[in-house]
């Protein structure tokens, strides 16, 4: 799985944590990230970079 490969790579490079952003309301993605040990940080941001329209994202993190 790509997420696990990224975590292995982060650990090999001595990263102290891995962070990601997920669209708010994307339940399948949240379930995947939580099953991989990520926890929600409670931080949110809104971006318009991808579509030109506001997209709301939630932050997640975990140790590699």
Backbone bond lengths (Angstrom), bond angles and torsions (degrees), N, CA, C in turn:
res aa  C-N    CA-C-N  psi(-1)  N-CA   C-N-CA  omega(-1)  CA-C   N-CA-C  phi
1 X - - - 1.450 - - 1.536 108.41 -
2 X 1.295 116.70 139.67 1.461 122.68 -175.86 1.528 112.14 -59.95
3 X 1.338 117.22 -40.28 1.469 119.69 -179.17 1.524 109.66 -61.80
4 X 1.317 117.79 -45.03 1.460 121.21 -179.81 1.530 111.05 -63.43
5 X 1.320 117.18 -39.70 1.469 120.41 177.68 1.526 110.93 -62.62
6 X 1.316 116.63 -40.24 1.469 120.33 178.32 1.528 110.74 -64.73
7 X 1.338 117.09 -38.56 1.463 120.63 179.02 1.528 111.12 -67.27
8 X 1.315 117.71 -41.09 1.467 121.57 177.04 1.527 109.60 -61.53
9 X 1.316 117.11 -44.44 1.461 121.20 179.29 1.529 111.02 -63.31
10 X 1.317 117.02 -42.38 1.470 120.59 179.56 1.526 110.68 -62.60
11 X 1.324 116.46 -42.03 1.463 120.17 178.79 1.528 110.69 -64.39
12 X 1.319 117.08 -42.13 1.466 121.11 179.72 1.524 111.78 -62.73
13 X 1.323 116.33 -27.73 1.461 121.25 179.66 1.526 112.27 -94.66
14 X 1.346 116.31 8.19 1.469 123.40 176.08 1.530 113.58 64.60
15 X 1.327 116.83 30.44 1.462 118.93 173.79 1.524 108.62 -68.62
16 X 1.321 117.04 143.76 1.467 120.31 179.90 1.524 112.25 -86.62
17 X 1.328 116.83 -21.81 1.463 119.86 176.38 1.519 109.86 -159.51
18 X 1.336 113.89 159.98 1.456 122.12 176.49 1.518 106.39 -119.83
19 X 1.307 116.51 131.26 1.459 122.02 179.80 1.518 109.85 -118.25
20 X 1.325 116.00 149.82 1.458 120.26 175.06 1.517 109.59 -149.13
21 X 1.316 115.21 162.13 1.453 122.80 175.44 1.515 109.05 -117.90
22 X 1.315 116.19 143.31 1.456 122.37 -178.11 1.525 108.19 -136.09
23 X 1.319 116.43 138.96 1.460 118.95 177.62 1.523 110.28 -61.17
24 X 1.307 115.85 131.75 1.463 121.31 177.26 1.531 108.08 -60.03
25 X 1.317 116.22 132.05 1.455 120.70 179.40 1.515 114.24 94.10
26 X 1.326 117.70 -5.41 1.467 121.18 178.86 1.535 107.71 -85.44
27 X 1.322 115.52 78.88 1.464 121.33 -173.89 1.521 113.89 -59.88
28 X 1.350 119.85 -40.87 1.471 118.52 177.88 1.536 112.39 -61.01
29 X 1.327 117.29 -40.43 1.469 120.16 179.83 1.524 110.51 -67.52
30 X 1.331 117.01 -43.54 1.467 120.43 178.54 1.529 109.76 -59.64
31 X 1.316 117.42 -44.17 1.471 121.13 179.40 1.531 110.46 -61.53
32 X 1.326 117.57 -41.94 1.456 121.13 178.29 1.521 110.57 -61.56
33 X 1.331 116.88 -51.45 1.458 120.33 -176.99 1.527 111.17 -63.11
34 X 1.324 117.82 -40.88 1.460 120.29 178.32 1.528 110.75 -65.66
35 X 1.333 118.15 -36.33 1.465 120.34 178.13 1.530 111.23 -67.70
36 X 1.328 116.66 -19.71 1.468 121.85 177.51 1.528 111.59 -94.29
37 X 1.328 117.15 6.83 1.458 121.01 175.70 1.515 116.32 93.59
38 X 1.321 118.23 4.36 1.462 120.56 176.84 1.520 109.98 -75.41
39 X 1.323 115.89 146.45 1.462 120.75 175.49 1.527 108.79 -123.95
40 X 1.318 115.35 146.51 1.463 120.69 177.62 1.520 108.96 -69.30
41 X 1.322 116.54 136.13 1.465 120.75 -179.52 1.523 111.98 -88.47
42 X 1.321 116.74 -14.89 1.458 120.51 -175.30 1.519 112.77 87.84
43 X 1.328 116.15 0.80 1.466 120.69 178.39 1.526 109.41 -93.43
44 X 1.320 115.11 143.19 1.453 121.76 179.89 1.517 108.84 -134.27
45 X 1.317 116.02 154.57 1.464 120.71 172.44 1.521 108.15 -147.14
46 X 1.298 114.71 160.51 1.460 121.33 176.67 1.518 107.37 -121.29
47 X 1.317 115.60 133.27 1.465 120.43 -179.82 1.525 109.39 -131.58
48 X 1.309 115.70 152.94 1.466 121.09 174.80 1.530 110.67 -119.85
49 X 1.336 116.97 6.53 1.468 121.34 -174.05 1.526 114.15 -61.25
50 X 1.307 117.90 -39.98 1.469 119.40 -173.87 1.516 113.65 -76.55
51 X 1.322 117.00 -41.25 1.461 119.85 -171.36 1.522 114.45 -121.52
52 X 1.328 116.82 -11.93 1.455 119.60 -173.34 1.516 111.87 85.41
53 X 1.326 116.40 -7.96 1.461 122.76 176.80 1.526 108.53 -114.15
54 X 1.326 117.77 152.96 1.460 119.50 -178.34 1.535 112.36 -62.54
55 X 1.324 115.56 129.75 1.460 122.96 172.81 1.523 106.93 -122.08
56 X 1.312 116.47 130.95 1.460 121.64 -177.28 1.527 108.83 -98.86
57 X 1.327 115.51 128.18 1.453 121.70 -176.11 1.519 110.72 -121.76
58 X 1.327 115.96 145.76 1.456 123.30 175.51 1.527 108.57 -111.60
59 X 1.337 116.41 143.03 1.459 121.53 -178.74 1.528 110.55 -93.50
60 X 1.335 115.06 144.00 1.462 123.16 176.28 1.527 107.54 -133.46
61 X 1.347 116.21 154.84 1.456 119.75 176.73 1.520 110.65 -153.42
62 X 1.331 115.38 163.27 1.460 123.05 173.40 1.511 108.89 -166.64
63 X 1.310 116.03 162.99 1.466 120.41 172.99 1.528 107.44 -77.05
64 X 1.340 116.91 148.26 1.470 118.68 179.45 1.534 112.55 -68.70
